[in-house]
């Protein structure tokens, strides 16, 4: 592939970085990244990946835009209320980068469909807000050998980690979904809107670093931050040999749908 004059100008700030350069930008343009959840996390992720030049972006979300989303889901605008989130996001991505191919999946992920959805992508990003989806994404990616970025936010806090085959997976750290009512949802506890932007951009950076093969990923590490006090910390993680999905004697041999453990006031997916 050879970059044309328009691409050279558009991505010039990437190209002048010695860590990216023309070769790195071509890798970005040829990459395929899937974002599961077009809400608070998925919104900044999609915007920055589109701006970076990712050639194919998949969007998975079964929800529609409502007024309460606009406080943090910055890819959706007031006229988008009642529009499917994947369509609203697709329109903004194409305005930023008309060359991007956007594949939409107006559906929720289940054990029955996730393997087909993730199959053709180079990197998966978890932008969901519920534990059943997070464990399902982890298990599917481990089984399929797909790298992915985990992210979660609540109130003023955020956390992120990256999985690549052979590294610590989400289930190594959090072995199973918490009991029902143990963890409040964002609709109950609240979330500062800008927190979604902080974490979403971190996840976008992880995806781009993986694609160009440069930098140090958040593998075997959990990044946590509290924006109220603006404190960041990185916790070392260790692969759990007894992990039920990636351990030496894994007990999970097929994907499973879990019940939503937190008592959401709203049943819609991707409310983060």
Order of alpha helices (4+ residues) and beta strands (2+ residues): alpha-alpha-alpha-beta-alpha-beta-alpha-beta-alpha-beta-alpha-beta-beta-alpha-alpha-alpha-beta-beta
